[in-house]
Amino acid sequence: MMPARNAYQIVHDSLLFDGDPTLNCATFLTTWMEPEAEKLIMENLGKNRVDIDEYEATERIHRHCLAFLADLWRAPKNEPPTGTVVVGSSEGIMLGGLALKWRWRQRRLAEGKDASKPNIIFGADAQVALEKTARYFDIESRLVPVSEDSRYSLDIHKALELVDENTIGMYVILGTTYTGHFEQVAEMSALLEKLKQETGLDIPIHVDGASGAFVAPFAFPDLKWGFDVPHVVSISTSGHKFGLTYPGIGWVLWRGAEYLPDDLTFELAYLGGLEKTFTLNFSHPACFLIAQYYNFIRFGRQGYTRIMNSCLINARLLSVALEATGIYQCISDIHRPRGMLGYSEESRVAANQLLLDAARNVKSVGDSSMNHAFNYGLPVCAFSFTDKFKAEHPMADQDVVSTLLRVRGWIIPNYPLPPNKSDVQVLRVVVKEATSEDMINRLVRDVMWATQKMLEAKGQNLADQDWRQHGLHRQCHPREETG
Ligand SMILES: *Cc1c(COP(=O)(O)O)cnc(C)c1O
């Protein structure tokens, strides 16, 4: 047996090659929690969430969290919330999809119709969990192509065209991972309501609010996207994204008990009690649920609002600063005046002015009315070279910029937009609570440094250089040469 100290050192050292989570601008996940939250996590590491007989206090915390979310997402108040903690949005999305499939099938069978070809509709900007759900549970996925006009997210009119009698529902994403844009939940619901009046087809919506379900209620309380939108029947989110809790924790809630078919719930006589379970995984750490509750009572609505606002302010600052260089343009739109979408010289100047005005007028970071003047969206900055810069520097390469930023510690991915817009590549920064204004200033400087280095490197094409003349290109093993 290896001494514990050695085993520790081996594992510890091997992990030094991981990037630093604080500088990981690629992830939406929480990379920092308060020491008090960490203390609670440590104190409860050994608890299994599902043992509700033994850990009755934990179960009470679970119910409090569900009540908080039901209120936040404007669920009807006439019954206790139907929902559960899960390991992440993926599990919530799968459970939401399963409930849609079961309800559709029950209805079809009751009408004596074929129930063998279910389909589900969502945008091509979907996170992989949506396609996984469709494939794992044998549902045809109908992907709606994205375009510049749909701001690289769901085109609600094209989505409507894909509906037929076998459509079990739609996934609408509040905050796409590609660019942070919110898809139009209320507008989609209105189109579906019209369809229902005209054809009788009643198509429900599951909102994938992985990030947005914790951003919108605080930063954009004027936006309708939750259970107050008629066709929304279920909502999932990641507690470990803007819920500000370490991974893995997520949530899924239904509009009411009738939207979660009985066939999907199991009643277990478990260790002396009766328990209803409808998660994919049974056992599950309790500590992150406890940490989530800590956040709820520690921050409350006001605290979450302050944090979301400050993430948005820093993301807008980054966006405006990058566009001011003339080298970069943003595909994300959160820094632009509400209703103004896409980069142009006019929108660049307008965004710059708006940010200055906001900085002058905002009295408190806890006041979400500052967001009224800006577009909706996640605190995400997705950016690419401007057309002008590309024309002047045809060799310019965003991949190299991304790689060079790693030298300075930043993890900023460069990736193609969804299929059929994959010719556009974006560098993406997720602005989180731990991303300070100071870090934003540094980041802009380092992006410009990396861009300059990239240009210098590109000016010297390896093939043109004289290293070939030194014989280094000869195909021989170095040992043979020395020997
Ligand atoms: C992160 C994310 C998911 C998956 O969430 P997990 O919590 O990682 O399972 C699904 N959809 C969207 C839009 C996401 O951002």
The ligand as a Gaussian input file, in Angstrom:
#p B3LYP/6-31G(d) Opt

LIG

0 1
 C      -24.433000      24.325000     -19.399000
 C      -25.634000      24.167000     -20.226000
 C      -26.300000      22.950000     -20.289000
 C      -25.803000      21.729000     -19.554000
 O      -25.789000      21.993000     -18.192000
 P      -25.016000      21.066000     -17.124000
 O      -25.355000      21.729000     -15.836000
 O      -23.571000      21.179000     -17.468000
 O      -25.534000      19.698000     -17.254000
 C      -27.439000      22.883000     -21.048000
 N      -27.906000      23.948000     -21.709000
 C      -27.294000      25.147000     -21.672000
 C      -27.875000      26.306000     -22.418000
 C      -26.134000      25.295000     -20.928000
 O      -25.526000      26.487000     -20.877000

